[in-house]
């Protein structure tokens, strides 16, 4: 009696809720727990397509609805592709642009912090085609025009026209204006805390 009742109930339920081959298709197995063994494979119109090693792991309740459309297609394409400009700071301005000509292009004022060493293995270590603005004040600080190694005026190899403020106190510490070419300058600035005059300059000798 029990067997007959179960068979009638099962046949009736299947007739009301038919299951077709297109509803569930297992054509092999997908590796869900990442152990190398195949578990489930969807080979029809797939909600999830894993062509390589699976990168998505759901350890708890699924937070991503799978509604038939491909939510996360993994087809072996490049992990990161920047076809235009990358906006890292999310301010609407392009921070990094990869266009084939330059590896990294910073068009705006960028703050870069590097805690490690910098190694340039290419042909040109540093190339400045125009004028380099180091303090970002709008004025050209270093210009390389092919005539000299470091030139501020295009004349000599090293030329400081004006005064250099090494101690960053607003006062000129060293001033070379080209008036005494061939002279060697030895400048000593004394500490006022030791009772010396800050305007005392050292000796000048010719070599």
Secondary structure, 3 states (H helix, E strand, C coil): CHHHHHHHHHHHHHHHCCCCCCCCCCCCCCCCCCCCCCCCCCCCCCCCCECCCCCCCCCCCCCCCCCCCCCCCECCCCCCCCCCEECCCCCCCCCEECCCCCCCCCCCCCCCCCCCCCCCCCCCCCCCCCEECCCCCCCCCEECCCCCCCECCCCCCCCCCCCECCCCCCCCCECCCCCCCCEEECCCCCCHHHCCCCCCCCCEEEC
